[in-house]
Structure formats: C-alpha cells, structure tokens
Amino acid sequence: MSRSLKKGPYVNLRLVNKIKNLRPGDKTVLKVWDRACTITPEMVGFTLGVHNGKTHVPVYVVENMVGHRLGEFSLTRKFVSHGGKMAKTQAADQKK
C-alpha cells in the first residue's frame, strides 16, 4: 500500500543532511540501514551502501532511480538454483 499523498514521500532527513555535506563527485560510501527511504534528486551521483540484512550493498544513484525506495536496489534474498544433481549434470553437458 502506498503512502498517503498528503503526507508526501518518506525521506530520512539525517541522510539528506549527510549528502548535502558531501562534495559533488565524492567517492565515499554512506552506510544506510533505512531501506524505506525514498530516493530524492539530491542523492543523484552519490554511492550509498544499502543494508540487505547481512552486508551493505553499494548502490550508485542515477537519475532514473528518483522516486523509488533504496531497498529496491539491494536484494535481500540470494537465488542459488533449482534441480539438484540432475541439473548439475545437464549444466555440465551444456558447457561441453
């Protein structure tokens, strides 16, 4: 369910203040645990380390990401594969 329009988007003000203190083109990675924070135009061009529950995944913010949430770009689940032993033999046969 989306946030009410009268409230506006959720933006972490502490994060915005940290970004405003950085110089444009600065390569430092800001660690962020707030996955629900909406990406604003001020964040474009910076790298944010978004926490996925285990590590901080570096996310370089570009213009197309504005309006999305930070958590959308840091996946929390890792897909391994399906199939077991039979799939391994088929994959090995395809490589040959």
Protein Blocks (a to p, Z undefined) as FASTA:
>chain_A
ZZdfklopaddfklmmmmmmpcehiabdcddfblmbccdfklgopacdddehjaccdddd
dfklgopafklmmcfbdcfbehijmlmmmmmmmmZZ
